[in-house]
Amino acid sequence: MHVPSMIVGLFDPAHAYMVRNSRQPKQRRAARTRWPWHRSGGDGGYTGYALLMADGRLSQPTAEELAFLRARMQHQSENWEHEWDARLEAAEERYGDALEGVASELAARGVAAIGTPVGVVQARIIWFRRNAAVLEIDGPRAKSQARLSHAQARDASLLARYLMSFVAQLPPEA
């Protein structure tokens, strides 16, 4: 059941704020697309992959091909985790002390900013009733919103972790 955002905003203004201010295009209703491969076929149904044959037909992959694809996806996932850990470590090394100060200022004043080689990162906390707050971080070509409780919004160490994750996602220096 779909509840209009105006009604949700009466009971949960923090959620309504995040929906209104997200950069996602607004969708009024869910698209209903029916794909022919959603029907299960005689060979076991849709696997998520289809091979294009030389004559233009689609073919389901063999068990060996599926095992190869799964192994490749697992390898890419592991590489992504290592890359993310390396980016977090580099951000901690470069911005660790500065971000702790920025997070303390953010917890105390509700707004703060830090300069990076790719641009300024600005953060602010928007307070709502019923123990809700939204942490909004804006940077070069990136925006982040996180819903927090009032206690979390005053916790400088938690805010520093949010800021560190945001800075680690920024594009590398030009």
Backbone as CSV, one residue per row, in Angstrom:
resi,resn,N_x,N_y,N_z,CA_x,CA_y,CA_z,C_x,C_y,C_z
1,MET,0.836,-1.170,0.000,0.000,0.000,0.000,0.887,1.241,0.000
2,HIS,0.643,2.159,-0.908,1.413,3.381,-1.023,0.789,4.476,-0.161
3,VAL,1.617,5.077,0.689,1.155,6.179,1.522,1.785,7.450,0.966
4,PRO,0.993,8.462,0.635,1.553,9.700,0.086,2.568,10.326,1.035
5,SER,3.624,10.921,0.452,4.707,11.475,1.261,4.245,12.614,2.149
6,MET,3.181,13.318,1.769,2.678,14.388,2.638,2.181,13.811,3.960
7,ILE,1.529,12.672,3.908,1.032,12.040,5.129,2.197,11.484,5.940
8,VAL,3.166,10.861,5.274,4.347,10.354,5.967,5.066,11.509,6.657
9,GLY,5.119,12.665,5.999,5.779,13.831,6.563,5.154,14.317,7.860
10,LEU,3.888,14.079,8.048,3.242,14.466,9.307,3.767,13.637,10.475
11,PHE,4.002,12.361,10.242,4.442,11.466,11.304,5.956,11.298,11.354
12,ASP,6.610,11.492,10.236,8.059,11.296,10.154,8.684,12.381,9.273
13,PRO,8.829,13.598,9.797,9.339,14.691,8.968,10.785,14.488,8.509
14,ALA,11.589,13.759,9.271,12.969,13.514,8.853,13.003,12.672,7.582
15,HIS,12.178,11.648,7.524,12.112,10.809,6.324,11.609,11.621,5.130
16,ALA,10.567,12.410,5.344,10.021,13.236,4.262,11.077,14.212,3.753
17,TYR,11.870,14.790,4.649,12.939,15.708,4.248,13.958,14.979,3.374
18,MET,14.352,13.777,3.785,15.350,13.031,3.020,14.830,12.661,1.635
19,VAL,13.568,12.302,1.536,12.987,11.968,0.234,12.942,13.201,-0.657
20,ARG,12.502,14.323,-0.096,12.401,15.559,-0.882,13.756,16.047,-1.372
21,ASN,14.789,15.883,-0.573,16.092,16.445,-0.894,17.087,15.454,-1.472
22,SER,16.628,14.272,-1.809,17.534,13.330,-2.450,17.679,13.723,-3.912
23,ARG,18.759,13.300,-4.508,18.995,13.636,-5.915,18.373,12.619,-6.847
24,GLN,17.675,11.651,-6.294,17.026,10.639,-7.117,15.820,11.249,-7.809
25,PRO,15.571,10.898,-9.062,14.362,11.387,-9.716,13.129,10.820,-9.018
26,LYS,12.121,11.642,-8.921,10.907,11.209,-8.237,10.100,10.305,-9.143
27,GLN,9.650,9.204,-8.585,8.829,8.267,-9.328,7.438,8.268,-8.718
28,ARG,6.458,8.516,-9.521,5.100,8.586,-9.019,4.508,7.194,-8.811
29,ARG,4.848,6.259,-9.659,4.377,4.887,-9.469,5.423,3.937,-10.026
30,ALA,5.425,2.768,-9.515,6.414,1.778,-9.926,6.151,1.341,-11.364
31,ALA,7.217,1.218,-12.113,7.093,0.745,-13.498,6.849,-0.753,-13.478
32,ARG,5.929,-1.188,-14.276,5.628,-2.619,-14.368,6.038,-3.112,-15.743
33,THR,7.181,-3.722,-15.773,7.694,-4.253,-17.018,7.654,-5.763,-16.934
34,ARG,7.115,-6.361,-17.921,7.061,-7.823,-17.957,8.072,-8.309,-18.984
35,TRP,9.022,-9.047,-18.487,10.051,-9.589,-19.361,9.716,-11.044,-19.656
36,PRO,9.990,-11.505,-20.869,9.641,-12.880,-21.214,10.418,-13.904,-20.401
37,TRP,11.600,-13.580,-19.894,12.385,-14.574,-19.179,11.976,-14.705,-17.713
38,HIS,10.996,-13.928,-17.267,10.509,-14.107,-15.902,9.679,-15.378,-15.773
39,ARG,9.166,-15.868,-16.871,8.424,-17.116,-16.836,9.424,-18.268,-16.779
40,SER,9.140,-19.234,-15.978,10.101,-20.336,-15.902,9.945,-21.217,-17.135
41,GLY,11.061,-21.554,-17.709,11.047,-22.382,-18.911,11.246,-23.842,-18.565
42,GLY,11.280,-24.653,-19.572,11.444,-26.080,-19.367,12.838,-26.451,-18.896
43,ASP,13.835,-25.538,-19.073,15.210,-25.869,-18.715,15.605,-25.312,-17.346
44,GLY,14.650,-24.987,-16.493,15.000,-24.541,-15.152,14.730,-23.083,-14.907
45,GLY,14.364,-22.315,-15.919,14.007,-20.921,-15.683,15.175,-19.974,-15.861
46,TYR,14.935,-18.753,-15.513,15.907,-17.675,-15.683,16.993,-17.763,-14.631
47,THR,18.234,-17.677,-15.035,19.357,-17.778,-14.103,19.959,-16.429,-13.775
48,GLY,19.603,-15.388,-14.483,20.235,-14.086,-14.293,21.251,-13.797,-15.388
49,TYR,21.633,-14.797,-16.147,22.583,-14.640,-17.233,22.017,-15.279,-18.490
50,ALA,22.338,-14.714,-19.611,21.965,-15.327,-20.877,23.106,-15.114,-21.854
51,LEU,23.438,-16.128,-22.603,24.507,-16.048,-23.591,23.901,-15.782,-24.955
52,LEU,24.489,-14.869,-25.684,24.027,-14.550,-27.027,24.764,-15.468,-27.997
53,MET,24.004,-16.255,-28.723,24.581,-17.196,-29.678,24.909,-16.461,-30.979
54,ALA,25.691,-17.106,-31.844,26.094,-16.496,-33.108,24.899,-16.207,-34.008
55,ASP,23.845,-17.017,-33.908,22.672,-16.802,-34.752,21.662,-15.834,-34.121
56,GLY,22.010,-15.203,-32.973,21.140,-14.204,-32.356,20.207,-14.745,-31.288
57,ARG,20.199,-16.073,-31.072,19.345,-16.638,-30.025,20.021,-16.488,-28.665
58,LEU,19.206,-16.489,-27.607,19.728,-16.475,-26.246,19.787,-17.894,-25.722
59,SER,20.834,-18.203,-24.996,21.007,-19.546,-24.463,21.330,-19.453,-22.978
60,GLN,20.793,-20.357,-22.187,21.128,-20.424,-20.769,22.541,-20.972,-20.622
61,PRO,23.312,-20.434,-19.673,24.690,-20.916,-19.497,24.716,-22.315,-18.883
62,THR,25.814,-23.020,-19.141,26.003,-24.350,-18.569,26.411,-24.202,-17.108
63,ALA,26.429,-25.307,-16.402,26.825,-25.297,-14.982,28.268,-24.802,-14.830
64,GLU,29.154,-25.194,-15.756,30.548,-24.749,-15.688,30.649,-23.238,-15.909
65,GLU,29.871,-22.707,-16.857,29.891,-21.277,-17.129,29.339,-20.491,-15.931
66,LEU,28.289,-21.002,-15.296,27.755,-20.350,-14.098,28.773,-20.359,-12.962
67,ALA,29.480,-21.477,-12.778,30.508,-21.559,-11.731,31.614,-20.537,-11.999
68,PHE,32.022,-20.407,-13.266,33.036,-19.423,-13.622,32.560,-18.008,-13.310
69,LEU,31.313,-17.687,-13.681,30.768,-16.352,-13.429,30.675,-16.067,-11.929
70,ARG,30.255,-17.053,-11.153,30.180,-16.859,-9.697,31.555,-16.630,-9.092
71,ALA,32.542,-17.395,-9.538,33.911,-17.231,-9.034,34.456,-15.854,-9.397
72,ARG,34.154,-15.398,-10.585,34.614,-14.077,-11.024,33.968,-12.966,-10.185
73,MET,32.658,-13.121,-9.922,31.968,-12.121,-9.103,32.528,-12.111,-7.682
74,GLN,32.839,-13.278,-7.132,33.416,-13.371,-5.794,34.774,-12.678,-5.758
75,HIS,35.584,-12.897,-6.781,36.901,-12.272,-6.870,36.771,-10.747,-6.941
76,GLN,35.823,-10.249,-7.757,35.608,-8.810,-7.863,35.140,-8.234,-6.534
77,SER,34.306,-8.951,-5.818,33.822,-8.500,-4.515,34.970,-8.394,-3.524
78,GLU,35.849,-9.390,-3.505,36.997,-9.357,-2.610,37.929,-8.202,-2.969
79,ASN,38.150,-7.981,-4.267,38.992,-6.859,-4.687,38.382,-5.534,-4.260
80,TRP,37.049,-5.407,-4.386,36.385,-4.173,-3.993,36.570,-3.929,-2.506
81,GLU,36.453,-4.966,-1.674,36.626,-4.813,-0.231,38.042,-4.354,0.100
82,HIS,39.045,-4.924,-0.567,40.434,-4.513,-0.326,40.650,-3.065,-0.768
83,GLU,40.079,-2.711,-1.908,40.214,-1.333,-2.395,39.558,-0.347,-1.429
84,TRP,38.365,-0.694,-0.924,37.674,0.189,0.017,38.478,0.348,1.308
85,ASP,39.035,-0.752,1.825,39.861,-0.668,3.029,41.067,0.228,2.794
86,ALA,41.683,0.122,1.617,42.838,0.962,1.295,42.430,2.440,1.214
87,ARG,41.265,2.722,0.624,40.801,4.120,0.537,40.502,4.691,1.917
88,LEU,39.890,3.865,2.791,39.622,4.323,4.160,40.915,4.603,4.912
89,GLU,41.902,3.723,4.763,43.190,3.926,5.425,43.862,5.202,4.918
90,ALA,43.828,5.432,3.613,44.433,6.640,3.047,43.712,7.891,3.550
91,ALA,42.380,7.847,3.622,41.625,8.998,4.133,41.930,9.225,5.607
92,GLU,42.046,8.152,6.379,42.371,8.271,7.807,43.745,8.900,7.988
93,GLU,44.700,8.443,7.183,46.060,8.967,7.273,46.113,10.454,6.917
94,ARG,45.377,10.830,5.886,45.436,12.207,5.398,44.566,13.177,6.195
95,TYR,43.346,12.745,6.558,42.378,13.668,7.150,41.998,13.330,8.593
96,GLY,42.563,12.288,9.187,42.132,11.805,10.489,41.992,12.881,11.554
97,ASP,43.065,13.611,11.824,43.028,14.635,12.877,42.083,15.772,12.513
98,ALA,42.116,16.205,11.263,41.259,17.312,10.840,39.787,16.923,10.932
99,LEU,39.457,15.689,10.564,38.059,15.267,10.605,37.544,15.140,12.033
100,GLU,38.401,14.802,12.974,37.966,14.764,14.378,37.574,16.161,14.845
101,GLY,38.357,17.163,14.460,38.014,18.541,14.806,36.738,19.010,14.117
102,VAL,36.589,18.649,12.853,35.384,19.018,12.102,34.166,18.335,12.716
103,ALA,34.313,17.070,13.098,33.193,16.344,13.709,32.805,16.959,15.050
104,SER,33.782,17.398,15.833,33.479,18.061,17.113,32.727,19.362,16.873
105,GLU,33.175,20.125,15.884,32.485,21.366,15.535,31.074,21.083,15.037
106,LEU,30.918,20.041,14.234,29.610,19.665,13.717,28.670,19.266,14.855
107,ALA,29.175,18.511,15.821,28.350,18.096,16.956,27.948,19.294,17.809
108,ALA,28.842,20.253,17.935,28.563,21.414,18.788,27.708,22.471,18.097
109,ARG,28.025,22.791,16.852,27.360,23.911,16.169,26.311,23.484,15.148
110,GLY,26.403,22.252,14.663,25.442,21.775,13.674,25.877,22.000,12.241
111,VAL,26.969,22.729,12.011,27.516,22.932,10.665,29.037,22.895,10.745
112,ALA,29.662,22.422,9.680,31.121,22.386,9.612,31.532,22.160,8.164
113,ALA,32.784,22.461,7.873,33.313,22.268,6.514,34.788,21.895,6.608
114,ILE,35.242,21.162,5.582,36.655,20.809,5.478,37.050,20.897,4.010
115,GLY,38.227,21.425,3.752,38.735,21.518,2.390,39.486,20.255,1.998
116,THR,39.263,19.804,0.780,39.995,18.667,0.221,40.591,19.129,-1.112
117,PRO,41.531,18.399,-1.660,42.105,18.799,-2.951,41.082,18.861,-4.092
118,VAL,39.970,18.145,-3.975,38.975,18.160,-5.045,37.826,19.128,-4.758
119,GLY,37.819,19.766,-3.587,36.774,20.740,-3.260,36.418,20.717,-1.780
120,VAL,35.499,21.576,-1.421,35.082,21.708,-0.025,33.965,20.704,0.282
121,VAL,34.073,20.062,1.424,33.047,19.161,1.926,32.345,19.887,3.069
122,GLN,31.039,20.078,2.925,30.248,20.772,3.940,29.285,19.780,4.580
123,ALA,29.158,19.885,5.898,28.250,18.997,6.622,27.355,19.833,7.518
124,ARG,26.120,19.357,7.683,25.203,20.023,8.597,24.243,18.999,9.166
125,ILE,23.708,19.337,10.324,22.730,18.487,10.975,21.414,19.245,10.988
126,ILE,20.367,18.603,10.515,19.025,19.176,10.522,18.253,18.444,11.620
127,TRP,17.740,19.202,12.571,17.053,18.622,13.722,15.562,18.540,13.469
128,PHE,14.952,17.447,13.916,13.515,17.239,13.823,13.000,16.788,15.184
129,ARG,11.710,16.900,15.361,11.117,16.436,16.621,11.121,14.913,16.655
130,ARG,10.693,14.380,17.747,10.616,12.936,17.956,11.970,12.247,17.831
131,ASN,13.000,12.892,18.366,14.334,12.308,18.454,14.936,11.956,17.099
132,ALA,14.683,12.761,16.085,15.225,12.491,14.750,16.091,13.656,14.284
133,ALA,17.150,13.313,13.573,18.027,14.305,12.960,18.521,13.718,11.645
134,VAL,18.908,14.591,10.728,19.467,14.155,9.453,20.845,14.789,9.306
135,LEU,21.847,13.963,9.073,23.190,14.440,8.766,23.282,14.537,7.252
136,GLU,23.579,15.728,6.774,23.674,15.966,5.336,25.105,16.397,5.034
137,ILE,25.752,15.688,4.122,27.127,15.999,3.736,27.128,16.270,2.244
138,ASP,27.636,17.441,1.860,27.741,17.831,0.452,29.204,17.992,0.087
139,GLY,29.566,17.442,-1.045,30.928,17.572,-1.530,30.924,17.712,-3.030
140,PRO,32.118,17.740,-3.619,32.198,17.836,-5.067,31.591,16.602,-5.737
141,ARG,30.526,16.803,-6.458,29.825,15.748,-7.202,29.306,14.615,-6.332
142,ALA,29.053,14.892,-5.055,28.553,13.845,-4.169,27.713,14.459,-3.060
143,LYS,26.742,13.687,-2.602,25.890,14.118,-1.503,25.529,12.890,-0.697
144,SER,25.437,13.052,0.609,25.084,11.941,1.477,24.101,12.430,2.527
145,GLN,23.148,11.588,2.858,22.209,11.873,3.935,22.134,10.645,4.823
146,ALA,22.103,10.871,6.122,21.967,9.774,7.077,21.019,10.213,8.178
147,ARG,20.132,9.337,8.538,19.190,9.619,9.612,19.830,9.199,10.929
148,LEU,19.768,10.073,11.909,20.371,9.819,13.212,19.376,10.159,14.314
149,SER,19.630,9.632,15.484,18.887,10.076,16.655,19.564,11.342,17.177
150,HIS,18.934,12.038,18.098,19.547,13.245,18.655,20.863,12.915,19.362
151,ALA,20.898,11.783,20.073,22.132,11.384,20.761,23.242,11.086,19.753
152,GLN,22.919,10.398,18.673,23.928,10.104,17.652,24.433,11.379,16.992
153,ALA,23.549,12.354,16.790,23.940,13.611,16.139,24.859,14.440,17.023
154,ARG,24.939,14.130,18.295,25.850,14.834,19.215,27.128,14.041,19.493
155,ASP,27.249,12.857,18.911,28.399,11.979,19.123,29.471,12.277,18.064
156,ALA,30.515,12.988,18.465,31.551,13.413,17.520,32.276,12.231,16.877
157,SER,32.485,11.131,17.610,33.195,9.988,17.027,32.354,9.331,15.919
158,LEU,31.050,9.245,16.105,30.172,8.710,15.064,30.150,9.632,13.850
159,LEU,30.051,10.936,14.078,30.060,11.893,12.971,31.383,11.832,12.217
160,ALA,32.483,11.617,12.929,33.793,11.498,12.275,33.831,10.286,11.354
161,ARG,33.194,9.185,11.756,33.156,7.989,10.893,32.344,8.252,9.629
162,TYR,31.209,8.945,9.765,30.420,9.297,8.583,31.240,10.197,7.643
163,LEU,31.911,11.189,8.212,32.730,12.090,7.391,33.882,11.343,6.728
164,MET,34.500,10.422,7.465,35.626,9.654,6.916,35.153,8.806,5.731
165,SER,34.007,8.163,5.859,33.481,7.359,4.753,33.186,8.235,3.541
166,PHE,32.651,9.431,3.786,32.338,10.329,2.676,33.620,10.766,1.969
167,VAL,34.625,11.171,2.735,35.884,11.648,2.147,36.584,10.511,1.394
168,ALA,36.474,9.277,1.894,37.106,8.147,1.221,36.459,7.870,-0.134
169,GLN,35.212,8.273,-0.309,34.509,8.052,-1.582,34.791,9.118,-2.628
170,LEU,35.398,10.209,-2.214,35.665,11.290,-3.169,36.605,10.815,-4.265
171,PRO,36.493,11.403,-5.450,37.396,11.009,-6.538,38.842,11.360,-6.183
172,PRO,39.791,10.621,-6.695,41.184,10.931,-6.417,41.563,12.305,-6.957
173,GLU,42.649,12.820,-6.421,43.105,14.145,-6.862,43.398,14.164,-8.353
174,ALA,43.178,15.304,-8.951,43.455,15.449,-10.389,44.931,15.605,-10.623
